[in-house]
Amino acid sequence: MLFKGTPFQLDSMILIKIVMTVVLVALMLLAFRNPKIVPRGLQNIAEIGLGFVREEICFEVLGKETGKKYFPLIATIFFTVLFLNFSEIIPGMNISSNARIGMPLLLAAIAYIAFNYIGIKKYGFWNYVRHSAVVPNVPAAMHVLLIPIEVISTFVLRPFTLTVRLMANMLAGHVMLVLFFAATQFFLFEGAAWMKVLSPFSLIAGLGFTLFEVLVIFLQAYVFALLTAVYVGLAQHADAH
């Protein structure tokens, strides 16, 4: 812990967050510091990543015109989640800062503010709320039930599910990795002699789960960015509810 006992106290999770953010910014600056028409090396990798977000998330969900408009928002969310997640499998860090609720909550708040702002800007506050909450072409009596459900779903559950899904997945992955590698250490150095034969199995399981977590890291970044794009699209077309 740095600056302990001062207003600038930084625990390990905040330090990990800072390091991974600096790495992300540095890699992007290096990739595009001298861009070439035919990309190579780091620029090529960065363009593949950005192209994936643009084509497979923004254009796929929002269409080409709208996708271009909101590409910076979606790409920023995708790469922030991705890089903060990667610290989970880096030795010496071993945890994603997304495994604590603060960062997922912040990212969900950014998405929440963005898609609501987009809807309010287009329709006005009350029209946006009305379009989002009132289901057309249903019996009047059903509105008593449906309006509260739609309000909770749109304005409460969306940021909540974005936050909890990311945090829970990264926390669960961290716990599983800790269990596998802690078991390996225990079997080798602290357990009974016969337990040493179990250490290769727990080590292999830990390495296998690490590879699985690489998939989860990408998947969580993709899902968070995809849902943000979906919510932006719904806000833009709230009158088609």
DRENGUMI-943010 format. One record per residue: residue in one letter; x, y, z of N, C-alpha, C, O in turn. Coordinates in steps of 0.05 Angstrom, whole numbers. Atoms other than C-alpha are relative to their C-alpha. Last residue first. Layout:
REC,aa,n.xx,n.yy,n.zz,ca.xx,ca.yy,ca.zz,c.xx,c.yy,c.zz,o.xx,o.yy,o.zz
REC,A,X,Y,Z,X,Y,Z,X,Y,Z,X,Y,Z
...
This chain:
REC,aa,n.xx,n.yy,n.zz,ca.xx,ca.yy,ca.zz,c.xx,c.yy,c.zz,o.xx,o.yy,o.zz
REC,H,3,19,-23,-820,0,-562,-22,-20,-5,-27,-37,11
REC,A,7,26,13,-813,33,-631,-3,-22,21,-3,-45,13
REC,D,28,-2,9,-815,102,-597,-9,-25,-15,-33,-28,-21
REC,A,19,4,-22,-753,83,-558,-29,1,-9,-46,-12,3
REC,H,25,9,13,-713,77,-622,-21,-6,22,-36,-25,19
REC,Q,4,-15,25,-651,116,-601,-27,-6,-13,-38,11,-27
REC,A,6,-28,-7,-656,90,-530,-6,16,-25,-23,34,-25
REC,L,28,-1,-11,-662,18,-555,-8,29,7,-30,37,3
REC,G,19,5,21,-600,27,-598,-29,2,9,-46,13,-4
REC,V,-1,-25,16,-560,57,-540,-20,-2,-23,-35,17,-29
REC,Y,15,-20,-15,-582,-2,-497,-1,27,-15,-21,42,-14
REC,V,28,8,1,-559,-52,-550,-17,22,14,-38,30,4
REC,A,9,-7,27,-492,-16,-557,-30,-6,-3,-44,10,-15
REC,T,0,-29,1,-482,-19,-481,-10,9,-28,-26,28,-29
REC,L,24,-9,-14,-502,-92,-483,-2,30,0,-24,42,-2
REC,L,23,8,17,-449,-107,-536,-26,11,13,-43,22,0
REC,A,1,-19,23,-395,-69,-498,-25,-5,-17,-38,14,-26
REC,F,5,-27,-12,-409,-107,-433,-3,20,-23,-21,37,-22
REC,V,28,-2,-9,-416,-173,-471,-6,27,11,-28,38,5
REC,Y,18,0,23,-351,-164,-510,-29,3,9,-43,19,-3
REC,A,-3,-26,14,-310,-144,-449,-20,2,-23,-32,23,-28
REC,Q,12,-20,-17,-339,-203,-411,3,28,-12,-15,44,-10
REC,L,29,2,1,-324,-251,-468,-13,22,17,-33,33,8
REC,F,10,-11,25,-252,-228,-476,-31,1,-1,-43,20,-10
REC,I,-9,-27,1,-236,-240,-402,-10,14,-26,-21,36,-25
REC,V,19,-16,-16,-278,-303,-401,7,29,-1,-10,46,-3
REC,L,25,-2,15,-236,-333,-458,-21,18,14,-34,34,2
REC,V,-6,-18,23,-172,-316,-422,-25,3,-17,-31,25,-26
REC,E,4,-28,-9,-204,-346,-359,7,20,-23,-4,42,-24
REC,F,28,-6,1,-209,-413,-395,-6,29,8,-24,41,-4
REC,L,7,-2,29,-135,-412,-407,-29,6,-3,-37,22,-21
REC,T,-11,-25,8,-125,-398,-332,-6,5,-30,-13,27,-38
REC,F,20,-20,-6,-172,-455,-317,10,28,-7,-6,46,-13
REC,G,23,2,18,-127,-502,-354,-21,21,5,-32,32,-13
REC,L,-9,-10,26,-66,-476,-316,-23,-2,-21,-26,16,-37
REC,G,-3,-29,-2,-102,-485,-250,8,12,-26,-2,33,-34
REC,A,27,-12,-1,-126,-555,-268,2,30,1,-14,44,-12
REC,I,11,2,27,-55,-574,-289,-28,13,-1,-35,26,-20
REC,L,-15,-19,17,-29,-548,-222,-11,0,-28,-15,21,-40
REC,S,11,-27,-6,-84,-584,-183,14,21,-16,2,41,-24
REC,F,27,-1,10,-66,-649,-219,-12,28,6,-26,39,-11
REC,P,1,-4,29,9,-640,-211,-29,4,-11,-33,19,-30
REC,S,-8,-27,9,0,-627,-136,0,3,-30,-9,24,-40
REC,L,23,-14,9,-39,-691,-121,7,27,-12,-9,39,-27
REC,V,8,11,26,23,-735,-117,-25,15,-11,-30,13,-35
REC,K,-17,-11,21,50,-689,-63,-9,-10,-28,-5,4,-48
REC,M,14,-21,15,-10,-707,-20,16,12,-23,5,25,-41
REC,W,16,12,21,22,-773,1,-14,21,-17,-22,16,-40
REC,A,-17,9,22,76,-735,39,-17,-11,-23,-10,-6,-47
REC,A,-13,26,-5,26,-698,82,15,-9,-25,10,1,-47
REC,G,16,24,-5,10,-626,65,16,-24,6,41,-24,6
REC,E,12,0,-26,51,-563,73,-15,-26,7,-18,-33,31
REC,F,-17,-10,-22,100,-556,16,-11,-4,28,4,-3,48
REC,L,-29,3,3,75,-592,-46,16,5,25,35,-9,31
REC,F,-8,28,4,2,-605,-30,30,-4,-1,40,-24,8
REC,F,4,16,-24,-6,-536,0,8,-29,-3,22,-40,14
REC,Q,-20,-8,-19,26,-500,-59,-3,-17,26,17,-26,38
REC,T,-25,11,10,-18,-538,-108,23,6,20,39,-12,26
REC,A,0,29,-5,-80,-524,-66,26,-12,-9,37,-30,4
REC,A,-4,3,-29,-63,-450,-66,1,-29,7,16,-38,24
REC,F,-29,-4,-5,-56,-454,-142,7,-1,30,29,-9,37
REC,F,-17,20,14,-124,-485,-153,29,3,8,42,-17,14
REC,L,4,27,-12,-161,-445,-99,18,-21,-13,31,-37,1
REC,V,-13,0,-27,-131,-378,-121,-3,-28,12,17,-38,24
REC,L,-29,1,4,-151,-392,-193,15,-1,26,35,-16,29
REC,M,-7,27,10,-222,-409,-172,30,-3,-5,42,-23,2
REC,V,2,19,-23,-228,-346,-129,8,-28,-10,22,-42,5
REC,H,-22,-5,-19,-203,-301,-185,0,-21,22,21,-32,29
REC,G,-24,9,13,-252,-331,-235,25,3,17,41,-16,19
REC,A,1,29,0,-310,-321,-188,25,-12,-12,36,-32,-2
REC,L,-6,9,-28,-289,-249,-176,0,-30,2,17,-42,15
REC,M,-28,-4,-5,-285,-236,-251,8,-9,28,29,-19,33
REC,N,-16,18,17,-353,-267,-265,30,2,6,44,-18,7
REC,A,3,27,-9,-387,-233,-206,17,-20,-16,29,-38,-5
REC,M,-13,4,-25,-360,-164,-222,0,-29,8,20,-40,17
REC,L,-29,-3,4,-379,-165,-296,15,-7,27,34,-22,27
REC,R,-10,20,18,-448,-193,-286,30,1,-2,44,-20,0
REC,V,-3,26,-14,-461,-151,-224,11,-21,-18,27,-38,-9
REC,T,-20,0,-22,-447,-84,-257,5,-27,12,27,-36,14
REC,L,-26,-5,12,-483,-95,-323,22,-1,22,43,-13,17
REC,T,-9,25,13,-541,-127,-286,27,4,-13,44,-15,-13
REC,F,-5,20,-20,-549,-67,-240,11,-26,-12,31,-36,-2
REC,P,-27,-5,-13,-541,-16,-295,7,-20,21,30,-27,24
REC,R,-22,-2,19,-597,-49,-335,27,6,12,46,-9,8
REC,L,-13,26,4,-640,-70,-276,23,2,-20,42,-13,-18
REC,V,-12,12,-24,-658,0,-252,17,-25,-6,40,-26,2
REC,F,-15,-20,-15,-678,47,-309,13,-10,26,28,4,39
REC,T,-17,-19,15,-700,0,-363,18,17,17,41,21,10
REC,S,-18,14,19,-725,-62,-325,19,20,-14,43,14,-17
REC,I,-21,14,-15,-752,-23,-266,20,-13,-19,44,-11,-15
REC,V,-16,-21,-13,-791,25,-312,24,-13,15,46,-4,13
REC,E,-17,-13,20,-815,-32,-356,19,21,12,42,23,4
REC,I,-20,20,9,-840,-73,-297,19,13,-20,43,9,-18
REC,P,-22,4,-21,-873,-12,-265,21,-19,-9,45,-15,-3
REC,I,-16,-25,-3,-908,4,-332,21,-3,22,44,4,17
REC,L,-23,-1,18,-929,-69,-345,17,25,4,41,23,1
REC,L,-21,19,-5,-973,-82,-285,25,5,-17,47,3,-6
REC,V,-5,-1,-29,-1018,-21,-284,22,-19,8,38,-14,26
REC,H,-21,-20,-6,-1010,-18,-359,6,2,29,29,9,37
REC,M,-26,13,-1,-1048,-84,-366,22,20,7,43,12,17
REC,A,-4,11,-26,-1114,-50,-350,27,-12,4,37,-13,27
REC,A,-7,-21,-19,-1108,-8,-412,5,-10,28,23,0,42
REC,P,23,-10,-15,-1106,-69,-457,8,20,22,28,16,34
REC,V,9,20,-20,-1042,-74,-498,-24,12,14,-28,36,15
REC,N,19,20,10,-1026,-39,-563,-5,-23,20,-7,-46,12
REC,P,24,-7,16,-966,1,-540,-17,-25,-6,-7,-48,-5
REC,V,0,20,22,-920,-17,-481,-25,6,-17,-48,5,-6
REC,V,27,7,9,-911,46,-439,2,-19,-24,12,-12,-45
REC,A,15,14,-21,-845,51,-400,-27,-10,-10,-37,-30,2
REC,S,-14,22,-13,-792,68,-451,-18,-16,18,-13,-40,22
REC,H,-5,20,21,-837,111,-496,13,-25,12,8,-48,4
REC,R,25,12,9,-863,148,-435,4,-22,-21,-8,-44,-19
REC,V,10,17,-22,-794,159,-405,-26,-15,-9,-29,-38,-4
REC,Y,-18,23,-2,-769,185,-472,-9,-20,21,-10,-44,17
REC,N,6,18,22,-830,229,-481,18,-25,0,9,-47,-6
REC,W,25,14,-6,-820,257,-411,-8,-18,-23,-19,-40,-18
REC,F,0,18,-23,-746,273,-420,-26,-16,3,-26,-40,5
REC,G,8,-16,-24,-744,299,-491,-5,-19,23,-10,-43,19
REC,Y,29,-1,-5,-746,252,-551,-9,21,20,-33,28,21
REC,K,16,4,24,-677,255,-583,-29,5,5,-42,18,-12
REC,K,-7,-20,20,-636,286,-526,-18,-2,-25,-26,18,-37
REC,I,12,-25,-8,-673,243,-475,6,22,-20,-12,39,-26
REC,G,29,1,2,-657,179,-512,-13,26,7,-32,35,-7
REC,I,6,3,28,-583,196,-522,-30,0,-4,-41,13,-22
REC,Y,-5,-26,12,-576,220,-450,-8,0,-30,-21,19,-40
REC,N,23,-17,-8,-608,155,-426,3,28,-12,-17,40,-20
REC,F,23,7,16,-558,115,-468,-25,16,9,-43,21,-8
REC,A,-2,-3,29,-498,153,-444,-26,-7,-14,-36,9,-29
REC,I,3,-29,6,-517,160,-370,0,4,-30,-15,21,-40
REC,Y,27,-8,-8,-528,85,-364,-5,30,-7,-25,37,-19
REC,A,18,11,20,-464,67,-403,-29,10,5,-43,17,-13
REC,I,-6,-14,25,-423,113,-358,-19,-9,-22,-30,8,-37
REC,A,11,-27,-2,-458,87,-296,5,16,-25,-12,31,-34
REC,A,29,2,4,-444,15,-318,-13,27,2,-32,33,-13
REC,L,4,6,28,-370,32,-325,-30,-2,-7,-39,8,-27
REC,L,-7,-24,15,-369,64,-256,-6,-4,-30,-17,14,-43
REC,L,21,-19,-5,-406,5,-225,5,26,-15,-14,38,-26
REC,P,24,7,15,-359,-44,-258,-23,20,4,-38,25,-15
REC,M,-4,-5,28,-301,-3,-229,-23,-9,-18,-31,5,-35
REC,G,-4,-28,8,-326,1,-158,2,5,-30,-12,21,-41
REC,I,23,-12,12,-354,-69,-149,4,28,-11,-10,36,-29
REC,R,11,-17,-21,-288,-105,-139,-22,18,-12,-19,26,-36
REC,A,10,18,-20,-272,-162,-186,-10,14,25,-22,2,42
REC,N,28,4,4,-266,-110,-241,-13,-20,19,-37,-23,19
REC,S,12,-21,-16,-198,-93,-211,-30,1,-5,-45,14,10
REC,S,10,-22,16,-178,-160,-240,-13,21,19,-27,14,38
REC,I,28,-7,-5,-137,-205,-196,-7,23,-19,10,41,-24
REC,N,18,22,-7,-72,-243,-201,-28,7,7,-43,-10,18
REC,M,26,-15,-3,-27,-182,-198,-22,-20,8,-33,-18,30
REC,G,-6,-23,-16,42,-214,-187,-24,19,4,-25,34,23
REC,P,-13,6,-26,32,-262,-244,8,25,15,18,44,3
REC,I,-28,-9,0,-15,-234,-297,13,-6,27,3,3,47
REC,I,-18,23,8,-78,-276,-305,29,8,-1,46,-7,-11
REC,E,7,25,-15,-126,-230,-268,19,-23,-5,24,-39,12
REC,S,-17,2,-23,-91,-168,-295,-5,-25,17,11,-32,33
REC,F,-24,15,6,-125,-182,-361,19,-3,24,34,-21,26
REC,N,4,29,-5,-193,-160,-335,26,-15,-2,30,-35,12
REC,L,3,4,-29,-172,-87,-330,-4,-29,7,5,-37,29
REC,F,-26,-4,-12,-147,-91,-402,-1,-3,31,17,-15,43
REC,L,-18,21,9,-212,-120,-430,27,2,15,36,-18,26
REC,V,7,25,-13,-259,-76,-390,20,-22,-6,29,-37,12
REC,T,-4,-4,-29,-223,-13,-412,-6,-26,15,9,-34,32
REC,F,-28,3,-6,-217,-39,-483,6,5,29,25,-7,40
REC,F,-10,27,6,-292,-52,-490,29,-3,9,36,-22,23
REC,I,11,19,-20,-315,12,-455,12,-28,-4,21,-41,15
REC,T,-12,-7,-26,-270,56,-497,-9,-20,22,8,-29,37
REC,A,-27,9,1,-292,20,-561,15,5,27,29,-11,37
REC,I,1,29,-3,-366,30,-544,29,-12,0,34,-30,16
REC,L,11,8,-26,-358,104,-530,2,-30,3,12,-40,24
REC,P,-20,-7,-21,-312,118,-590,-10,-9,28,7,-19,43
REC,F,-23,18,-1,-359,77,-637,20,8,22,30,-10,36
REC,Y,-5,8,-28,-420,118,-619,23,-20,3,27,-32,24
REC,K,4,-22,-19,-424,159,-683,7,-8,28,19,7,43
REC,K,-23,-18,2,-395,105,-728,-1,22,21,19,30,33
REC,G,-23,14,-11,-447,56,-704,25,17,0,40,17,19
REC,T,0,-4,-29,-503,105,-718,24,-13,13,34,-2,33
REC,E,0,-29,-6,-485,108,-792,1,5,30,18,20,39
REC,K,-25,-14,7,-464,36,-801,0,29,9,20,38,21
REC,G,-1,-8,28,-520,1,-763,24,18,-5,37,27,14
REC,L,10,-27,4,-530,1,-688,-2,8,-29,-14,29,-36
REC,V,22,-7,-18,-522,-72,-669,-14,26,-8,-38,28,-9
REC,E,19,23,-2,-478,-102,-724,-25,8,15,-47,0,8
REC,F,15,1,25,-444,-35,-740,-22,-22,1,-43,-19,-10
REC,C,13,-25,7,-424,-22,-668,-17,-3,-25,-41,4,-25
REC,I,17,-11,-21,-411,-93,-644,-15,25,-10,-40,25,-11
REC,E,16,21,-13,-381,-138,-697,-18,10,22,-36,-4,31
REC,E,15,17,18,-355,-85,-745,-20,-18,14,-43,-20,7
REC,R,15,-15,19,-331,-29,-700,-19,-17,-16,-43,-11,-19
REC,V,21,-15,-15,-310,-71,-641,-18,15,-20,-42,15,-17
REC,F,19,19,-11,-274,-121,-687,-22,15,15,-46,8,11
REC,G,17,9,21,-241,-65,-726,-21,-20,9,-44,-19,0
REC,L,19,-22,6,-215,-34,-663,-19,-8,-22,-43,-1,-21
REC,G,18,-3,-23,-183,-100,-643,-21,21,-4,-45,17,1
REC,I,17,24,0,-155,-113,-713,-20,2,23,-44,-4,20
REC,E,21,-4,20,-130,-41,-715,-19,-24,-2,-43,-21,-7
REC,A,19,-20,-10,-93,-50,-649,-23,4,-20,-46,7,-12
REC,I,15,12,-22,-60,-114,-673,-22,19,10,-45,11,14
REC,N,18,20,12,-39,-82,-739,-17,-13,21,-41,-17,17
REC,Q,22,-14,13,-12,-20,-703,-20,-20,-12,-44,-16,-11
REC,L,19,-9,-20,28,-65,-657,-23,15,-12,-46,12,-3
REC,G,-6,1,-28,63,-100,-714,-22,8,18,-45,-1,15
REC,R,-17,23,-8,46,-77,-784,3,1,31,-1,22,43
REC,P,-9,3,-28,-6,-32,-815,16,-25,5,12,-45,-8
REC,V,0,29,-3,-8,-18,-890,10,-6,28,35,-5,33
REC,I,22,9,16,-27,55,-893,-4,-30,1,-26,-40,4
REC,K,-6,7,28,21,67,-836,-25,-7,-15,-44,-17,-3
REC,P,16,20,14,8,101,-769,8,-2,-30,14,17,-43
REC,N,-10,-5,28,65,137,-733,-15,-20,-18,-3,-38,-29
REC,R,-17,-24,0,43,145,-661,10,7,-28,15,30,-34
REC,F,8,-20,20,-16,98,-673,18,25,0,9,46,-10
REC,A,10,12,25,7,34,-640,-6,20,-21,-2,15,-45
REC,L,-22,12,15,51,69,-589,-10,-11,-27,4,-9,-47
REC,L,-17,-22,10,-6,114,-566,23,-11,-17,30,0,-38
REC,M,15,-14,21,-53,54,-561,17,23,-12,17,27,-36
REC,L,1,18,24,-1,13,-523,-15,14,-23,-7,11,-46
REC,A,-27,1,13,13,71,-475,0,-17,-25,12,-9,-45
REC,V,-5,-26,13,-61,83,-460,27,0,-15,29,9,-38
REC,L,19,-3,22,-74,9,-446,5,26,-15,7,26,-40
REC,V,-8,19,21,-11,1,-404,-18,4,-24,-8,5,-47
REC,V,-24,-11,13,-27,64,-364,9,-17,-23,17,-7,-44
REC,T,9,-23,15,-97,37,-350,23,13,-15,21,20,-38
REC,M,12,10,25,-68,-30,-330,-11,22,-17,-11,20,-42
REC,V,-20,12,18,-20,3,-281,-13,-9,-26,-2,-4,-47
REC,I,-17,-22,12,-73,49,-251,20,-12,-20,23,-1,-42
REC,K,17,-15,19,-122,-8,-240,16,21,-14,13,25,-38
REC,I,3,18,23,-68,-52,-209,-17,15,-21,-10,14,-45
REC,L,-25,0,15,-50,6,-163,-1,-17,-25,9,-10,-46
REC,I,-2,-26,15,-123,15,-144,26,1,-16,26,11,-38
REC,M,19,0,21,-128,-59,-126,1,26,-17,-1,25,-41
REC,S,-10,16,23,-63,-59,-87,-20,0,-23,-11,1,-46
REC,D,-3,28,-6,-85,-2,-41,7,-15,-25,10,-3,-47
REC,L,7,18,22,-71,71,-53,4,-29,8,26,-37,16
REC,Q,-6,28,-5,-72,123,3,-10,-17,-24,-33,-15,-32
REC,F,-6,11,26,-76,194,-25,7,-30,2,21,-41,-15
REC,P,23,-1,17,-112,224,35,4,-13,-27,-15,-19,-42
REC,T,3,-27,12,-53,200,77,-26,0,-17,-37,-22,-22
REC,G,7,-20,-20,-48,142,126,-3,28,-10,-7,47,6
REC,K,18,9,-22,-13,97,77,-4,22,20,16,35,28
REC,F,11,-24,-13,18,134,18,-19,-7,23,-39,7,27
REC,L,-15,-24,2,27,68,-20,-14,23,14,-39,24,16
REC,M,17,-24,0,0,0,0,18,25,0,36,27,16
